[in-house]
Amino acid sequence: METMAKRLMIAVVGAGIGVLAGLLIDYLGAGTPALWAGAAAGALIPQFVLGPPGH
């Protein structure tokens, strides 16, 4: 259970950082979908980098 809680925290923090990056891209003219894409990338990429749970 502890591993899942850590992964959830990493996903939430990653999504927040991704939204901040998306906000910069939105400011540069890419539009609001940049916020959603940044949040999704920030939440999902760390999960793939960490590998399967339990390792």
N, C-alpha and C positions, 0 to 999 in steps of 0.2 A: 504494500500500500504506500509505503514511503516513496518508492520510485515513481509511482503514478502521480503523487502530489508534487514531487519535484518537477516532473515533466509538464504538469499543468501550469506550475508557476513559470517555468521557462517559456511555455507557449504564450502566456498572458504578457509577460515582460517583452518577449519578442514581438508580439503583435503591437504593443505600445511603441516600441522603437520603430517598427515598420510603418506605423501611422505617422510618426514624426518625419520619417524619410519621405513618405507619400505626400505629406503636407508641403514639404520643400518642392517636390516635383509638381504638385498642384499649383503652387505659387509661380512656378516657372512656365505654366501654361498647359499642362497635360490634362487638367480637369479633375473632377471629383473621383472618378474611378481609380485614380492613383492612390487615394487613401485606402480603398478596399484592397487593391493589389498589394500595397505595402504591408497592410495588416496580415493578409493571408501569407505572404512570403515570410514575414517575421515570425509567424506562428508555426509554419510548416518546415521551413529549412532547418532550424535547429533539431527537429525530430529526426530528420534524415541524417544529419551529421552525427548525432549521438548513437545511431544504430538501434537495433531491437532492444526493447526493455529487458532489464535483468543482466546486462553485460557491464 
